[in-house]
């Protein structure tokens, strides 16, 4: 598959919060909020809830996942960056947080100055899948379809500047292809529309994509 890019997921917090939390042996004394910059039910949200559950189990405190989608996750990142630097507001961000520093003129925060990385949580590969009614079943057929009908196939992504969006742009440039982009506030709404055949194809992440088998309403477009 040409779209084998990985979306890194990292836990971060307002600058200095990590050292403050380490200095406090009783941390956390109250519930901690983990901000997610995408819509509920998407890949990042699934990972955030898994991380929250494990942190709650190991630290004996409540960790609340709060979705604040929009602006390519800038809304959530800005909220984390401007929160009190005490470790009680965390951000489960993707590499899009860093990418947005070049895509947005005024993102509202400086990823290097305002956020302190805590840990890499995981990597999520991107895949292309489509409603079964879409005529292409593999990458070669998708390329042939796009060349025959430029700008007809529409793909959905978690938003402008997201890794799936940039991967599809690279795919277009490499193959001299033309698709139409449908940005969403997260992967889950895009998956829902793909299954409902609201558009032809999209790139999305496995926590939501893999359950979407042909019987469920979508199939992966492979490179075989």
Secondary structure, 3 states (H helix, E strand, C coil): CCCCCEEEEEEEEECCHHHHHHHCCCCCCCCEEEEECCCCCCHHHHHHHHHHHHHHHHHCCCEEEEECCCHHHHHHHHHHHCCCCCCCEEEEEECHHHHHHHHCCCCCCCHHHHEEEEEEEEEEEEEEEECCCCCCCEHHHHHHHHHHCCCCCEEEECCCCCHHHHHHHHHHHHHCCCCEEEECCCHHHHHHHHHCCCCCEEEEEHHHHCCCCCCCCCEECECC
